[in-house]
Amino acid sequence: MPKYTPEQIEEILAGESWLGFSMDRLRELETSIKEYVDDGYGLMGAEYASVFDELSDVSKNQIEYFTSKVYESDPAKHRYQVLDVGAGHGTRAVHLAAQDKVNLKAIELSDYFYARHLLELEKEGLLPFGCAMKADMCDMPFESATFDAIYCNTALHHQVYLPGKNIGIEKIMSEFSRVLLKGGKLYLLTLYGDETHFRLQRFFQSLTEESMKRLASRNSFKIDEMKQIEGYGVFGPKTRYLEVYLTKRNV
């Protein structure tokens, strides 16, 4: 059982009592949120995945634009190592893997999506064999400076953001920086705002432009493009997202 219930998590975040937490208690909070999200996907994963049976033209264009920026970062390369973080139902991973010169790894923490979607896509030949891995984006099983690019679409917002604390989104951005090569590219699409939500058996943390600027600065990233967009999501067809293209600095 998780250490904290959703009601307790809401109270902790709203009252900012986490400011006085030890690192052990912060990790318990983080773990409780992860378990809540994983349980939610176990209950509602099939319903959620059915919405994304086919990849939209918007998502296809987004992936192709991102990979074009990856190619431009080092045109002499013959192959690019790309990591899809929070690959979920796998439809975006399939399109990423189909891009010219891309060697893809796709990680997912949810048992439901890893076993019932990503591994099945491998069996069907739609993802390369060995592409899918069950792994936590907060503690990725890769050597430093491994990837040319990271693609993270609507996964970051299932983690908590506690500024200055090395858990959740703060830890993930540090991990992204660690496993990327200098000059590597990062794509983020995450909920826009400055709130936390419990909806549809999942946890959501929204981020503002200012929060993203702080996260980028602390983790050696330069923001190339950042804008608010609308699309289908947890708050309906006009859910607001923050779309960000970043480059790891050569420091």
GIFENVEN-V690714 format. One line per field, one symbol per residue. psi: psi as a letter, one per 20 degrees, with the letter a starting at -180 (. if undefined). burial: # if it has 24 or more other C-alpha atoms within 12 Angstrom, else .. A space follows every 10 residues. Layout:
# GIFENVEN-V690714
psi->???
burial->???
This chain:
# GIFENVEN-V690714
psi->qqgprhghgg ggghikihhj qrhghghhgg hggghggghg hhhjgggghh hkhppqhghg hgghgghhhg ghhmiiqhqp oppoplicii hhhghghiqp jpoppoqphp gghggifghh hghijhqqpj gpqoqpiimp lqqqlhqhqp pnolhhjjqq onpiplrchg hghggghgiq qpiqqpppoq ppalrqqoql krppoqqrgg ghgggggikk qpogqpqprq rpahkaikpp qopppqppqm .
burial->...#.#..## .##....#.. .....##.## ########## ##..#...#. ........#. .###.##.## #.#......# ########## #######.#. .######### ########## ##...###.. ########## .....##### ########## ###.###### ########## ########## ##.#.###.. #########. ###.##..## ###..#.... ..##.....# #########. .
